[in-house]
Amino acid sequence: MFSILLAVVAGVLLAATLLARSPLTWWWIRACEFPRLQLATLAALTALLALLASPPWSWVALGASLVTLVLQVARILPWTPFWPVQVRRAEPGQEARCLTLLVANVLTPNRNAEALTRLIHAHRPDLVLTLESDAWWQAQLDAALDEEWPHAVRVPLDNLYGMHLHARRPLVDPEVRWLIQDDIPSIHAGVTLPSGEVVRLHALHPRPPAPNESEESLWRDAELLLVGKAIHDDPVPTLVAGDLNDVAWSRTTRLFCRVSGMLDPRRGRGMVSTFHADIPLLRWPLDHVFTSEHFTLKAMRRLPHIGSDHFPMLVTLCYRPARADEHETPEADAEEHRDARETIAEGKQRDQTE
């Protein structure tokens, strides 16, 4: 019985691994992309246990486990220190061209605003981006930040998709857009560096594929790819930040990077998993900061618990267009650009209530 059960477990792990490779957008298929590290760990464990099982089931368990382990490790390896970095390290002496961004999904019911504002005042970022912030959170943030972060874009909502952007220096042409769904906002603005130069920021929080949110990932995917296409069409120095409700190694996020040419500071450095803050065994990188080739990375870290189910993320990037050629910018081929256009068109056309 032990041997049969082990083979069944190994088969389930392999099935989840193969499902994640499917292009289908149903939430339960896309969910298989998230726990790759966990699936790899379980596959390694079942491979070891297979040595104690009886044939022929031991061979089934061992074979399925090893295939799962190889496929999962191959996908997550770029987000470990064993891979070359994608965003080059910043050199010292460029402080006037550096920008520190704090991203925090606060969790709307969470009322521990002091924990977040204490971190903000301790690290003094140039930009503070909050997700899931409603009118209550707006009042707390305004009271704590208005003096030192006087420039703000406020979108208080009680549907878990409110967002607020606070900045030390002026924002240029800030705009709130509803890209794919009319209840999901995004913020787009020029950000003034200490040097006076201006770079572009897109702040996003698309709806996740989940049974209580969205039966498919289509609308999340369409929003990410729509922004990616806009970046590709106008390749100015750009940052994309937010809770993307997608992991760094997913099919959609990797396509977004190829379509847009954006770089992931996590690659070659580590996962910096920001969700789930309360369940250590179920963590993956959901909150992101992507950069165009014009930036180098000075620092990136996960900040302490603030009472949310997400950890805040703090990233310092330096605007160094002279070093752009040092980066290997990802590029989409013609088929991938076509896939992106079709996803965007379908996301705009189809209503989620269908």
SERO-4910 file (N, C-alpha, C, O; in steps of 0.05 Angstrom, whole numbers):
BEGIN
 pado doro    nc1    nc2    nc3   cac1   cac2   cac3    cc1    cc2    cc3    oc1    oc2    oc3
  Met    A     16    -24      0      0      0      0     17     25      0     11     45    -14
  Phe    A     39     25     16     57     48     16     68     54    -12     70     77    -20
  Ser    A     76     33    -26     88     37    -52     68     48    -72     75     66    -88
  Ile    A     43     38    -71     23     48    -89     16     77    -83     14     94   -101
  Leu    A     13     83    -57      7    111    -49     29    130    -58     23    152    -67
  Leu    A     54    121    -55     76    138    -63     76    143    -93     81    166   -102
  Ala    A     70    123   -109     68    126   -138     46    145   -145     48    161   -164
  Val    A     23    144   -131      1    162   -136      9    191   -131      3    209   -146
  Val    A     22    195   -108     31    222   -101     50    233   -122     48    256   -131
  Ala    A     69    216   -130     88    225   -151     74    231   -177     81    250   -191
  Gly    A     53    215   -183     38    221   -208     23    247   -206     21    261   -226
  Val    A     12    254   -183     -2    279   -179     17    302   -182     10    323   -195
  Leu    A     41    300   -171     61    321   -174     68    325   -203     72    348   -212
  Leu    A     72    303   -217     79    306   -246     56    318   -262     60    334   -280
  Ala    A     31    310   -255      8    321   -269      6    351   -265      1    366   -284
  Ala    A     10    360   -240      9    389   -235     31    404   -250     27    426   -260
  Thr    A     54    391   -252     77    403   -267     71    406   -296     77    426   -309
  Leu    A     59    385   -308     52    386   -336     29    405   -342     28    418   -363
  Leu    A      9    406   -324    -13    424   -327     -4    453   -329    -15    469   -344
  Ala    A     17    460   -313     27    487   -313     39    496   -340     41    519   -346
  Arg    A     45    476   -356     57    482   -383     35    487   -403     41    496   -426
  Ser    A     10    483   -396    -13    487   -414    -18    516   -418    -15    532   -399
  Pro    A    -27    524   -442    -34    553   -447    -62    559   -437    -70    583   -439
  Leu    A    -77    540   -428   -105    545   -419   -105    564   -395    -87    564   -379
  Thr    A   -126    580   -394   -127    602   -374   -145    596   -350   -148    614   -333
  Trp    A   -156    572   -347   -172    566   -324   -156    569   -299   -132    563   -298
  Trp    A   -168    579   -278   -153    587   -254   -138    563   -241   -116    566   -232
  Trp    A   -150    539   -242   -138    516   -228   -114    506   -244    -97    492   -232
  Ile    A   -113    512   -269    -89    505   -285    -67    526   -280    -44    519   -275
  Arg    A    -74    551   -281    -54    573   -276    -43    572   -248    -21    580   -242
  Ala    A    -60    562   -229    -51    560   -201    -27    540   -199    -12    542   -180
  Cys    A    -25    522   -217     -3    503   -216     24    516   -221     45    504   -215
  Glu    A     24    541   -231     50    555   -236     61    566   -211     85    572   -210
  Phe    A     45    570   -191     54    585   -167     73    568   -149     95    578   -144
  Pro    A     66    544   -140     82    531   -120    104    513   -131    107    490   -124
  Arg    A    120    524   -150    140    508   -163    162    498   -143    170    475   -144
  Leu    A    170    516   -125    190    508   -105    179    486    -87    193    467    -80
  Gln    A    154    489    -79    141    469    -62    138    442    -76    143    421    -65
  Leu    A    130    443   -102    127    418   -117    155    405   -121    157    380   -120
  Ala    A    175    421   -126    202    410   -129    212    397   -103    224    375   -104
  Thr    A    205    409    -81    213    398    -55    199    372    -50    211    352    -41
  Leu    A    173    371    -55    158    346    -52    168    324    -71    168    301    -64
  Ala    A    175    332    -95    185    312   -114    212    300   -105    216    276   -108
  Ala    A    229    317    -94    254    307    -83    249    288    -60    263    267    -57
  Leu    A    229    294    -43    223    277    -21    211    250    -30    219    229    -20
  Thr    A    193    250    -49    182    225    -59    203    208    -74    202    184    -73
  Ala    A    222    222    -87    244    207   -100    260    192    -79    268    169    -84
  Leu    A    266    204    -57    280    191    -35    264    168    -23    275    147    -18
  Leu    A    238    173    -19    221    152     -7    218    129    -26    213    106    -18
  Ala    A    220    134    -53    217    113    -72    239     91    -69    235     68    -76
  Leu    A    261     99    -57    283     80    -52    275     59    -31    287     38    -29
  Leu    A    254     66    -16    245     47      5    220     31     -4    211     13     10
  Ala    A    210     38    -27    185     25    -37    192     -1    -52    216     -7    -58
  Ser    A    171    -15    -59    175    -41    -73    169    -38   -103    150    -23   -111
  Pro    A    184    -51   -120    178    -51   -149    151    -66   -154    144    -84   -139
  Pro    A    137    -59   -176    145    -39   -196    138    -10   -189    145      9   -203
  Trp    A    122     -7   -167    113     20   -160    136     38   -152    134     63   -156
  Ser    A    157     27   -142    180     44   -134    192     57   -159    201     80   -158
  Trp    A    192     42   -182    203     54   -206    185     76   -217    194     96   -228
  Val    A    159     71   -215    139     91   -224    143    117   -207    144    139   -218
  Ala    A    145    114   -181    148    137   -163    174    151   -168    174    176   -169
  Leu    A    195    136   -171    221    148   -176    222    163   -203    232    186   -204
  Gly    A    212    150   -223    213    163   -250    196    188   -251    205    209   -261
  Ala    A    171    187   -240    154    211   -241    166    233   -224    164    257   -231
  Ser    A    178    226   -201    189    246   -183    213    260   -196    216    284   -194
  Leu    A    230    244   -209    254    256   -221    246    274   -245    259    295   -248
  Val    A    227    267   -261    218    284   -283    207    310   -272    213    331   -282
  Thr    A    190    307   -251    179    331   -238    201    349   -228    200    374   -232
  Leu    A    220    338   -214    242    353   -202    258    368   -224    264    392   -220
  Val    A    264    355   -245    280    367   -267    264    390   -279    275    412   -284
  Leu    A    239    386   -285    223    406   -298    219    431   -280    220    454   -289
  Gln    A    214    426   -254    210    448   -236    236    463   -231    236    488   -231
  Val    A    258    450   -227    284    463   -222    292    479   -247    303    501   -244
  Ala    A    287    468   -270    295    483   -295    280    509   -297    290    529   -307
  Arg    A    255    510   -287    239    534   -289    247    555   -268    248    579   -273
  Ile    A    252    546   -243    257    565   -221    287    572   -218    293    591   -204
  Leu    A    305    558   -231    333    563   -227    342    591   -234    358    602   -219
  Pro    A    330    605   -254    339    632   -259    333    651   -236    344    673   -235
  Trp    A    315    644   -218    308    661   -195    322    651   -170    311    653   -148
  Thr    A    347    642   -174    364    634   -152    391    647   -156    397    656   -178
  Pro    A    408    647   -135    435    659   -139    453    642   -157    476    650   -162
  Phe    A    444    619   -166    460    602   -184    457    610   -213    467    595   -230
  Trp    A    444    632   -219    440    641   -246    452    669   -250    453    684   -230
  Pro    A    461    676   -274    472    703   -278    450    724   -273    427    720   -279
  Val    A    458    747   -261    439    768   -256    429    780   -282    445    781   -302
  Gln    A    404    789   -283    394    802   -307    397    832   -306    402    845   -326
  Val    A    394    844   -282    398    873   -278    425    877   -265    430    867   -243
  Arg    A    443    892   -278    470    895   -267    470    911   -241    452    927   -236
  Arg    A    490    906   -225    492    920   -199    501    949   -204    518    955   -220
  Ala    A    489    967   -188    495    995   -190    523   1001   -178    531    989   -159
  Glu    A    537   1019   -190    563   1028   -179    558   1051   -159    537   1064   -161
  Pro    A    576   1056   -141    572   1078   -122    574   1105   -135    586   1108   -157
  Gly    A    563   1125   -122    567   1153   -131    546   1163   -150    550   1183   -163
  Gln    A    523   1149   -152    502   1157   -170    476   1164   -155    454   1161   -166
  Glu    A    478   1173   -130    455   1176   -113    434   1195   -125    410   1190   -122
  Ala    A    442   1215   -140    422   1234   -151    405   1222   -173    385   1233   -181
  Arg    A    414   1199   -183    399   1186   -205    386   1160   -195    378   1144   -211
  Cys    A    385   1157   -169    374   1132   -157    346   1138   -147    339   1160   -139
  Leu    A    330   1117   -146    302   1119   -138    296   1095   -121    300   1072   -129
  Thr    A    286   1100    -97    278   1078    -79    247   1077    -78    234   1097    -73
  Leu    A    237   1053    -83    208   1048    -84    201   1027    -64    212   1005    -63
  Leu    A    180   1033    -48    169   1014    -29    142   1006    -39    124   1022    -43
  Val    A    138    979    -43    113    968    -53    100    952    -30    114    934    -19
  Ala    A     75    957    -23     62    943     -1     33    937     -8     17    956    -11
  Asn    A     26    912    -10     -2    904     -9    -10    903     20     -1    886     35
  Val    A    -27    922     28    -32    926     57    -54    906     68    -56    904     92
  Leu    A    -69    893     50    -92    877     57   -114    895     70   -111    904     92
  Thr    A   -135    899     55   -155    919     63   -165    916     92   -166    936    105
  Pro    A   -172    892    102   -182    890    129   -160    896    151   -167    900    174
  Asn    A   -135    895    143   -113    900    161   -114    929    171   -116    947    154
  Arg    A   -113    933    196   -114    960    207    -89    968    222    -89    986    239
  Asn    A    -67    955    216    -41    961    229    -25    980    212     -4    973    202
  Ala    A    -36   1004    208    -23   1023    191      3   1033    203     22   1040    188
  Glu    A      5   1033    229     30   1042    242     54   1026    234     76   1036    231
  Ala    A     50    999    231     72    982    223     83    990    196    108    991    192
  Leu    A     66    997    177     75   1006    151     87   1033    152    109   1037    141
  Thr    A     74   1052    164     85   1079    165    111   1081    180    128   1097    173
  Arg    A    115   1063    199    140   1063    214    163   1054    195    185   1065    195
  Leu    A    157   1034    178    177   1025    158    182   1047    137    205   1051    129
  Ile    A    162   1061    129    166   1082    110    184   1104    120    202   1113    107
  His    A    179   1112    145    196   1133    157    224   1123    163    243   1139    163
  Ala    A    227   1097    168    253   1086    173    270   1085    148    294   1090    149
  His    A    258   1078    125    273   1074    101    272   1098     82    289   1101     64
  Arg    A    252   1116     86    250   1141     71    252   1137     41    269   1148     28
  Pro    A    234   1120     29    235   1116      0    226   1140    -15    213   1158     -4
  Asp    A    233   1142    -40    224   1164    -57    195   1160    -65    180   1180    -67
  Leu    A    187   1135    -68    159   1129    -75    148   1108    -57    162   1089    -48
  Val    A    123   1111    -50    108   1091    -34     84   1083    -51     67   1100    -57
  Leu    A     82   1057    -58     59   1047    -72     44   1027    -54     56   1007    -47
  Thr    A     19   1033    -48      3   1014    -33    -19   1002    -50    -31   1016    -66
  Leu    A    -24    977    -46    -46    963    -59    -66    953    -38    -59    949    -15
  Glu    A    -91    950    -47   -114    943    -29   -119    965     -9   -132    960     12
  Ser    A   -111    989    -14   -115   1011      6   -142   1025      0   -147   1035    -22
  Asp    A   -159   1025     21   -186   1037     18   -186   1065     31   -164   1076     35
  Ala    A   -209   1076     36   -211   1103     47   -199   1105     74   -186   1125     81
  Trp    A   -202   1084     91   -189   1084    118   -159   1086    115   -146   1101    129
  Trp    A   -148   1069     97   -119   1070     93   -110   1096     82    -89   1106     89
  Gln    A   -126   1108     64   -119   1135     54   -116   1155     76    -98   1172     75
  Ala    A   -135   1155     95   -133   1174    117   -108   1170    133    -95   1189    141
  Gln    A   -101   1145    138    -76   1139    154    -51   1147    139    -33   1159    150
  Leu    A    -51   1141    113    -27   1148     97    -24   1178     94     -2   1189     95
  Asp    A    -46   1192     89    -45   1221     86    -34   1234    111    -18   1252    110
  Ala    A    -44   1225    134    -36   1237    159     -6   1232    164      8   1249    175
  Ala    A      4   1209    156     32   1202    162     52   1211    141     75   1215    147
  Leu    A     42   1215    116     61   1219     94     59   1246     80     78   1254     66
  Asp    A     38   1261     84     33   1285     68     55   1305     71     61   1320     52
  Glu    A     68   1306     94     89   1327     98    114   1321     82    125   1339     69
  Glu    A    123   1296     82    148   1289     68    143   1277     40    161   1277     23
  Trp    A    119   1266     35    112   1254     10     86   1269      0     65   1257     -1
  Pro    A     89   1294     -8     65   1311    -13     52   1306    -40     29   1314    -44
  His    A     65   1292    -58     54   1287    -84     41   1259    -85     54   1239    -79
  Ala    A     15   1258    -91      1   1233    -88    -20   1229   -110    -31   1248   -121
  Val    A    -25   1203   -116    -47   1195   -132    -63   1176   -115    -53   1156   -105
  Arg    A    -89   1182   -111   -105   1167    -92   -129   1154   -106   -144   1167   -120
  Val    A   -131   1128   -102   -154   1113   -114   -165   1095    -91   -160   1070    -92
  Pro    A   -179   1106    -72   -190   1090    -50   -214   1073    -59   -234   1084    -69
  Leu    A   -212   1047    -57   -234   1029    -64   -238   1008    -42   -219   1001    -28
  Asp    A   -262    999    -39   -267    978    -19   -271    950    -32   -282    932    -19
  Asn    A   -261    947    -57   -264    921    -71   -238    906    -71   -235    887    -87
  Leu    A   -219    913    -55   -192    901    -53   -173    910    -75   -151    899    -78
  Tyr    A   -181    930    -91   -164    939   -113   -159    969   -111   -151    981   -131
  Gly    A   -162    981    -88   -154   1009    -85   -123   1010    -86   -109    991    -80
  Met    A   -113   1034    -93    -84   1037    -94    -77   1067    -90    -92   1085    -97
  His    A    -54   1071    -77    -45   1098    -72    -15   1100    -78      1   1082    -72
  Leu    A     -8   1122    -90     20   1127    -96     28   1154    -83     16   1175    -89
  His    A     48   1153    -66     59   1177    -52     88   1181    -61    103   1162    -62
  Ala    A     95   1207    -67    121   1213    -77    133   1237    -63    119   1255    -56
  Arg    A    160   1236    -60    174   1259    -49    175   1283    -69    173   1306    -61
  Arg    A    179   1276    -94    182   1297   -115    158   1296   -134    143   1276   -135
  Pro    A    155   1317   -150    132   1319   -167    128   1295   -186    148   1284   -197
  Leu    A    103   1287   -189     96   1267   -209     87   1282   -234     74   1302   -233
  Val    A     96   1272   -257     90   1285   -282     67   1272   -296     68   1248   -302
  Asp    A     46   1287   -302     22   1277   -316     11   1251   -304      7   1232   -318
  Pro    A      7   1250   -278     -4   1226   -266    -32   1220   -276    -48   1239   -281
  Glu    A    -38   1195   -280    -64   1187   -292    -72   1160   -280    -56   1142   -277
  Val    A    -98   1158   -274   -110   1133   -266   -125   1121   -291   -141   1134   -303
  Arg    A   -119   1096   -297   -131   1083   -320   -144   1057   -311   -136   1044   -292
  Trp    A   -165   1050   -326   -180   1025   -321   -176   1009   -347   -192   1011   -366
  Leu    A   -154    993   -347   -144    983   -373   -161    961   -385   -167    963   -409
  Ile    A   -169    942   -370   -184    919   -380   -211    917   -367   -232    913   -381
  Gln    A   -212    919   -341   -238    917   -326   -244    944   -312   -226    957   -302
  Asp    A   -269    951   -312   -277    977   -302   -276    980   -272   -283   1001   -262
  Asp    A   -269    959   -258   -266    961   -228   -238    956   -219   -232    954   -195
  Ile    A   -219    954   -238   -191    949   -232   -174    973   -242   -169    975   -266
  Pro    A   -165    990   -224   -149   1014   -232   -120   1008   -236   -110    987   -227
  Ser    A   -106   1026   -249    -77   1026   -250    -68   1055   -251    -83   1072   -259
  Ile    A    -44   1060   -241    -33   1087   -240     -9   1089   -259      8   1071   -260
  His    A     -8   1111   -274     13   1115   -293     23   1144   -290      7   1163   -290
  Ala    A     49   1148   -287     59   1175   -282     89   1176   -289    103   1156   -289
  Gly    A     97   1201   -295    126   1206   -296    136   1211   -267    122   1224   -252
  Val    A    159   1201   -261    171   1203   -234    196   1220   -236    214   1213   -252
  Thr    A    198   1240   -220    221   1258   -221    243   1247   -203    239   1244   -179
  Leu    A    267   1242   -214    290   1234   -198    302   1257   -183    297   1280   -191
  Pro    A    319   1252   -163    332   1275   -150    349   1292   -169    353   1316   -164
  Ser    A    358   1280   -191    374   1294   -211    356   1313   -228    367   1329   -243
  Gly    A    330   1310   -226    312   1325   -243    303   1310   -267    284   1319   -281
  Glu    A    316   1288   -274    307   1271   -297    281   1257   -290    274   1253   -267
  Val    A    266   1250   -311    240   1238   -307    239   1211   -320    247   1207   -343
  Val    A    229   1191   -305    225   1164   -316    195   1157   -313    181   1171   -298
  Arg    A    186   1137   -326    158   1130   -326    153   1107   -307    169   1089   -304
  Leu    A    130   1108   -294    122   1086   -275     94   1077   -283     76   1093   -287
  His    A     91   1050   -284     64   1038   -286     60   1022   -261     75   1004   -254
  Ala    A     38   1028   -246     32   1014   -221      7    997   -226    -14   1008   -234
  Leu    A      9    971   -222    -12    952   -229    -20    934   -206     -5    928   -188
  His    A    -45    925   -207    -55    905   -189    -79    890   -202   -102    894   -195
  Pro    A    -73    874   -222    -94    860   -237   -108    839   -219    -96    829   -200
  Arg    A   -132    831   -227   -147    811   -212   -135    784   -215   -128    776   -238
  Pro    A   -132    768   -194   -119    742   -196   -138    720   -207   -162    723   -204
  Pro    A   -127    699   -218   -144    676   -225   -148    660   -199   -130    647   -189
  Ala    A   -172    660   -190   -179    646   -165   -209    642   -164   -224    658   -176
  Pro    A   -220    621   -151   -248    615   -152   -266    638   -142   -289    641   -151
  Asn    A   -257    654   -123   -273    676   -112   -267    702   -126   -277    723   -118
  Glu    A   -250    702   -146   -242    726   -160   -247    725   -190   -262    741   -201
  Ser    A   -235    705   -203   -237    703   -232   -232    674   -239   -212    662   -232
  Glu    A   -251    663   -255   -249    635   -263   -226    630   -282   -216    608   -285
  Glu    A   -216    652   -295   -194    650   -314   -174    671   -308   -179    691   -295
  Ser    A   -150    667   -319   -129    687   -317   -129    707   -340   -112    724   -341
  Leu    A   -148    704   -358   -149    720   -383   -146    749   -378   -130    763   -391
  Trp    A   -161    760   -359   -162    789   -355   -137    799   -341   -127    821   -347
  Arg    A   -126    784   -323    -99    791   -312    -78    791   -334    -62    809   -336
  Asp    A    -78    769   -350    -58    767   -371    -61    790   -391    -40    802   -399
  Ala    A    -85    797   -398    -89    818   -417    -79    845   -407    -68    860   -422
  Glu    A    -84    850   -381    -74    876   -370    -44    877   -370    -33    898   -378
  Leu    A    -31    856   -362     -1    856   -362     10    859   -390     28    875   -395
  Leu    A     -2    845   -409      8    846   -436      1    873   -450     16    882   -467
  Leu    A    -21    885   -443    -28    911   -454     -7    932   -445      2    948   -462
  Val    A      1    931   -420     22    949   -411     49    942   -424     64    960   -432
  Gly    A     54    916   -426     79    908   -440     80    918   -468    102    926   -478
  Lys    A     58    916   -483     58    925   -510     62    956   -512     76    966   -530
  Ala    A     50    971   -493     54   1000   -493     83   1007   -488     94   1026   -500
  Ile    A     96    992   -470    125    997   -465    141    991   -490    160   1005   -497
  His    A    135    969   -503    149    962   -528    146    983   -549    165    989   -564
  Asp    A    122    994   -551    117   1015   -572    129   1042   -565    134   1058   -584
  Asp    A    135   1047   -540    147   1072   -532    169   1066   -511    164   1070   -487
  Pro    A    192   1058   -520    213   1047   -502    229   1068   -488    253   1071   -491
  Val    A    216   1084   -471    229   1104   -454    237   1090   -427    227   1069   -422
  Pro    A    254   1103   -411    261   1091   -385    236   1087   -368    221   1105   -362
  Thr    A    232   1062   -360    206   1054   -349    209   1034   -325    227   1018   -325
  Leu    A    192   1037   -306    189   1018   -284    160   1008   -283    142   1023   -289
  Val    A    157    983   -277    130    971   -272    131    959   -245    149    943   -238
  Ala    A    111    966   -228    111    957   -200     83    950   -191     63    961   -202
  Gly    A     81    932   -172     56    926   -160     53    897   -153     72    881   -157
  Asp    A     30    890   -143     22    862   -138     10    852   -164    -13    859   -170
  Leu    A     25    837   -179     15    828   -205     -2    803   -204    -12    793   -224
  Asn    A     -5    792   -180    -20    767   -176    -10    745   -195    -26    730   -206
  Asp    A     16    745   -199     29    726   -216     57    722   -207     70    741   -197
  Val    A     68    699   -210     95    693   -201    115    701   -223    108    702   -247
  Ala    A    140    705   -215    160    714   -234    165    695   -257    172    703   -279
  Trp    A    162    669   -252    169    649   -272    145    639   -288    147    620   -303
  Ser    A    122    652   -285     98    643   -299    100    647   -329    116    663   -339
  Arg    A     83    633   -343     81    636   -372     75    665   -380     87    676   -398
  Thr    A     56    677   -365     47    704   -372     69    725   -366     74    743   -382
  Thr    A     81    723   -342    101    743   -334    125    742   -352    137    762   -359
  Arg    A    133    718   -359    156    715   -377    149    727   -405    166    739   -418
  Leu    A    125    722   -414    116    734   -440    115    764   -438    124    778   -456
  Phe    A    105    775   -415    105    804   -411    133    815   -413    137    836   -426
  Cys    A    153    802   -401    180    812   -402    191    811   -431    206    830   -439
  Arg    A    185    791   -446    195    789   -473    181    810   -491    194    823   -508
  Val    A    155    813   -488    140    833   -504    149    861   -498    153    877   -516
  Ser    A    154    867   -472    160    895   -464    190    900   -465    198    923   -467
  Gly    A    207    879   -463    235    883   -460    244    890   -432    266    899   -427
  Met    A    226    886   -412    232    893   -385    249    872   -371    248    848   -379
  Leu    A    264    880   -351    283    862   -337    273    858   -309    259    875   -297
  Asp    A    280    834   -298    271    827   -271    295    827   -252    313    811   -255
  Pro    A    296    845   -233    319    847   -214    322    821   -197    344    817   -187
  Arg    A    301    805   -195    304    781   -179    321    760   -193    335    744   -180
  Arg    A    322    760   -219    336    739   -234    366    739   -226    379    759   -229
  Gly    A    375    716   -218    403    713   -209    408    722   -181    431    721   -172
  Arg    A    387    730   -167    391    740   -139    375    724   -119    385    721    -96
  Gly    A    352    715   -126    335    701   -107    306    708   -111    300    727   -125
  Met    A    289    692    -99    260    695   -104    248    719    -90    229    731   -100
  Val    A    259    726    -66    247    749    -51    217    745    -50    202    763    -58
  Ser    A    208    723    -39    179    717    -38    165    735    -19    173    739      4
  Thr    A    143    747    -29    128    766    -13    101    757     -4     88    770     12
  Phe    A     92    733    -13     66    722     -6     69    692     -3     82    680    -20
  His    A     59    680     18     40    688     38     56    694     64     72    678     73
  Ala    A     52    718     75     68    727     98     64    709    123     81    707    140
  Asp    A     40    697    125     33    682    149     37    652    146     35    637    166
  Ile    A     44    643    122     47    614    118     74    609    104     76    610     80
  Pro    A     95    605    120    122    603    109    125    581     87    142    584     69
  Leu    A    110    559     90    113    537     70     99    543     44    103    528     25
  Leu    A     83    564     43     69    571     18     76    600     11     59    618     14
  Arg    A    100    604      2    109    631     -6    119    631    -34    132    612    -43
  Trp    A    114    653    -48    124    657    -75    124    687    -81    111    702    -67
  Pro    A    139    695   -102    141    724   -108    117    734   -124    114    728   -148
  Leu    A     99    749   -111     76    761   -124     79    790   -129     67    801   -147
  Asp    A     94    804   -112     98    833   -115    124    838   -130    144    826   -125
  His    A    122    856   -149    144    858   -169    152    887   -174    136    906   -170
  Val    A    177    890   -182    187    915   -194    204    907   -219    225    894   -216
  Phe    A    194    913   -242    209    908   -267    221    934   -277    210    955   -273
  Thr    A    243    932   -292    256    956   -302    263    953   -331    267    931   -341
  Ser    A    264    975   -345    276    975   -372    306    974   -369    317    975   -347
  Glu    A    319    971   -392    348    967   -392    364    991   -382    388    990   -380
  His    A    350   1013   -377    363   1038   -369    372   1039   -340    384   1059   -331
  Phe    A    366   1019   -325    370   1020   -296    389    998   -286    392    977   -299
  Thr    A    403   1004   -265    419    984   -250    407    981   -222    392    999   -213
  Leu    A    414    960   -208    402    954   -182    422    960   -160    444    950   -160
  Lys    A    413    977   -141    430    983   -118    423    965    -94    441    955    -81
  Ala    A    397    960    -90    389    943    -67    361    933    -72    344    946    -85
  Met    A    355    910    -61    328    898    -62    325    881    -37    342    864    -31
  Arg    A    303    885    -23    299    869      1    269    867      8    253    883      0
  Arg    A    263    846     22    236    842     33    236    854     61    254    849     77
  Leu    A    215    870     67    213    883     93    196    866    113    183    847    104
  Pro    A    197    873    138    183    857    158    152    858    155    141    874    141
  His    A    140    839    169    111    836    170     97    861    179    105    874    198
  Ile    A     75    868    165     59    892    173     30    885    179     13    903    181
  Gly    A     24    859    183     -3    851    189    -18    843    164    -41    833    166
  Ser    A     -6    846    140    -19    838    115    -11    809    109      6    797    122
  Asp    A    -23    798     88    -15    772     78      9    774     59     19    754     49
  His    A     17    799     53     40    804     36     61    818     54     55    834     71
  Phe    A     87    813     48    108    829     59    113    853     40    109    850     16
  Pro    A    120    876     51    128    898     34    155    892     20    170    875     30
  Met    A    160    905     -2    184    901    -17    197    929    -22    184    948    -29
  Leu    A    223    930    -17    238    955    -20    260    952    -41    276    934    -39
  Val    A    259    969    -62    278    966    -84    290    994    -90    276   1014    -92
  Thr    A    317    994    -93    331   1019   -102    343   1014   -129    360    996   -132
  Leu    A    335   1030   -148    346   1028   -176    359   1054   -183    351   1076   -174
  Cys    A    380   1052   -200    394   1076   -209    391   1079   -239    395   1060   -254
  Tyr    A    384   1103   -247    381   1109   -276    408   1112   -288    422   1132   -284
  Arg    A    416   1092   -304    442   1092   -317    440   1084   -346    448   1062   -353
  Pro    A    429   1101   -363    425   1094   -391    451   1088   -405    451   1073   -425
  Ala    A    474   1098   -395    500   1092   -408    507   1063   -405    523   1053   -420
  Arg    A    494   1049   -386    501   1021   -381    480   1002   -393    480    978   -388
  Ala    A    461   1013   -409    440    997   -420    450    973   -437    439    952   -436
  Asp    A    472    978   -451    483    957   -468    494    933   -452    499    912   -463
  Glu    A    498    937   -426    508    914   -409    486    894   -404    492    871   -396
  His    A    461    901   -409    439    883   -404    431    867   -429    432    877   -451
  Glu    A    424    842   -425    412    826   -447    382    828   -445    369    815   -429
  Thr    A    371    845   -462    343    851   -461    327    829   -474    332    821   -497
  Pro    A    307    818   -460    290    797   -472    274    808   -495    266    831   -495
  Glu    A    270    791   -515    255    799   -539    235    778   -547    241    754   -546
  Ala    A    211    786   -554    190    768   -563    193    764   -593    200    782   -608
  Asp    A    187    740   -603    186    736   -632    159    743   -643    141    751   -628
  Ala    A    155    740   -669    130    748   -681    106    733   -670     85    745   -667
  Glu    A    110    708   -665     88    691   -655     80    701   -627     56    701   -620
  Glu    A     99    707   -610     93    716   -583     79    744   -584     61    748   -568
  His    A     87    761   -601     73    787   -604     45    782   -613     26    796   -604
  Arg    A     41    763   -631     14    757   -640     -3    746   -617    -26    753   -614
  Asp    A      9    728   -601     -6    717   -578    -14    739   -559    -36    738   -548
  Ala    A      4    758   -555     -1    780   -536    -24    797   -547    -42    804   -532
  Arg    A    -24    803   -573    -46    819   -584    -72    804   -582    -93    817   -577
  Glu    A    -72    778   -587    -97    763   -586   -108    762   -557   -132    763   -553
  Thr    A    -90    759   -537    -99    758   -509   -110    785   -501   -131    786   -488
  Ile    A    -98    807   -510   -108    834   -503   -135    838   -516   -154    847   -503
  Ala    A   -138    830   -541   -164    834   -555   -186    817   -542   -208    827   -538
  Glu    A   -180    793   -534   -200    776   -521   -207    786   -493   -230    786   -485
  Gly    A   -186    796   -479   -192    807   -452   -210    831   -453   -226    835   -435
  Lys    A   -206    848   -474   -223    871   -477   -251    864   -486   -271    877   -478
  Gln    A   -253    843   -502   -279    836   -514   -297    820   -495   -321    825   -493
  Arg    A   -285    802   -480   -301    784   -463   -306    796   -436   -288    807   -424
  Asp    A   -330    794   -427   -338    803   -401   -333    780   -381   -338    757   -387
  Gln    A   -324    787   -357   -317    765   -338   -342    750   -329   -340    728   -319
  Thr    A   -366    761   -332   -390    748   -323   -400    727   -343   -420    714   -338
  Glu    A   -386    725   -366   -395    706   -386   -394    677   -375   -401    658   -389
***
